[in-house]
Amino acid sequence: MTAEKRNSPARRLGHFLSCAGLFFLLASASAGMRRPFPANARPGELATKAEDFVGTWRARFKDKTFAVLKLKKDEGSLAGAFAAGDINTNEDGDVVEVVSEANGEQDIQSAKLADGKLSFQVKDEDGPTEFEFTLSDAAHGRLKIMVPPGGPKLNPFAMTKDEAKP
């Protein structure tokens, strides 16, 4: 196995998922669940257009980025890449340290937008990892890692969209 494959973001993420006691936690606490809605829409309205998800989204802890999701529209559907770093969490699932920031990228696959959720996979030599991404508003979302039965509990984590550059 090459050093590049050993250190790939998806492999680090796969290793992270397989380690007992490691949990993602929503990076910013919210008082309640909000249904996703697109920019310029009324609260409670689902994000149903690919354009609502397009952009670069980041999960941060103490000014360090541990996950990056880049989404673009490609021939009417969504495509993009995901990069992950390494984090440590406590027993409650709180992120307590970013060991390494997100770096490298893996292409997302099987992207599907339905019922206000963008589902996709990231594949590496350990197999696919499935994700669901929902929008809270035009600049905030929640990324959930779909853990198989018997796997560690992982809470969604907050993603913030990079500001558009003029």
N, C-alpha and C positions, 0 to 999 in steps of 0.2 A: 504494500500500500504506500503510495507516495505521501510525502509530507503535506502536499496540498490537499489531498483527500482526507488525511487524518485531521487537518485543521479547518476543514470546510465548515461554514456556518451551519449548514443543515446537520452535519455530523455532530458538531458541538451541541446543537439543539437536541438531537436524538439522544446524545449522552446525557444531557441535562434532564430530559424526560424520563430516562431510565434510572436515574439516581433517586433512591428512596430518601424521603425527607425534604426534597427540593420542590418548592411550589412557587408559581407565579401568583402575585396578588395585584389586584387593581391598583395601579400606581397612584391614582388620586381617588380619595373616598368620595362617594356621591350618596346623597341622602336617599335616593330611590332610583329605580330603573326608569329610563326615558325611552320611548320608542324612537327609532331612528327616523330622521326626516331630512330631505334634501334642502340645500340652500334655497332661500326665497320661498319656503313653504311654511305652512302652518304647523305648529307643534303637534305631534301625534301622527303626522303623515309619514308613511314609509318612504325611504329612499328607494326608488325603483329604477333609476337611470344610472348607467355606467358612469356618466359624467360626474355624478355626485361623489363617486369614490376615487376619481382620478387625482393623483398627487403623491407626495412623499409624506409618509406618516411615521412618527417616532414614539417609542416608549422610553421614558427616562426615569432615572433615580439619582437624586443628588447631582444634577447637571451632567450625568453620564448617560449616553444612549446605549441601551442594551438590545433594542430591536428596531429594525427599519423595514418598512413595507413601501415599495415603490409601485404605483399602479398607473397604467396608461391605457388608453383606448386603442385597440388594434382590430381593425376590420369589424367594427360593431360590437366587439366583446372586450373584456378586460384581460390584460396581460401584465406582467411585471416581474418583480424580484423581491426576495426576502433575505435579510441578513440578520444574524443573531450573534450576541456575545455570550459571555458566561456570567451568571449571577449566583449569589448565595442567598438563601432564605432562612428564616427561623421556623420553629415548629408550627406557628400560626399561618405560615405562608407569606409573611411579610418579606419583601426584598430588603436585605440588610447590607448588601454589598454588590457592586458591579465589578467582577474580577477582570473582565475584558469587555471593552465596548464592541458593538456590532461592527463586523468587518466582513469583506467578501460578500458575495451574493449567490443565491440559488434561484433559478427561474421558478415562478409559480406555474402550476399546471392545473388543468381541469377546473378553471375558474367558472363559477356559475352564480348568477345573481337571481335570487328568488325570495319572496316574502321579506324583503328588506335586509337580507343577509347575503354577503358575498362569501361563498364557500370556495376553497381552493386547497391544493396540496403542494408540499415541497418534498421532493424526493432526493434521497442520497443512497449510499450503498447499504444502509440499514433499512431501507424501504421508505414508504411515504408517511408523512405527517400531515394530518388534516387540520385545517383552520376554518374559523368563521369570523368574519369581520362585519360589524354593524356600526352605523353612524349614530351618534347622539345628537349632533348638529353639524354644521358645515365644516367645523374645524376640530371636532373631537369624535373619537370612535373607541370601540372596544374590540380587542382581538382575543379570541378564545381558541385555545389549542384543544382539539378533540382527542381526549385520552381514551384508549381502549379500556373496556371493563377490567378491573383489577389493577389498573395503573394508578399513579399518584394523583391526588386531587389537585387540579390546577384551576385557579380562578382567572377570569379574563383580566387583561391589563389594559390600561388607558393608552390610547394613541392620540397624538396631537399632530395635526397637519402643518407642514411647513408653510409659511406665508408665501403667497405668489410674489414673484419678483417681476418688477416692471420691465 
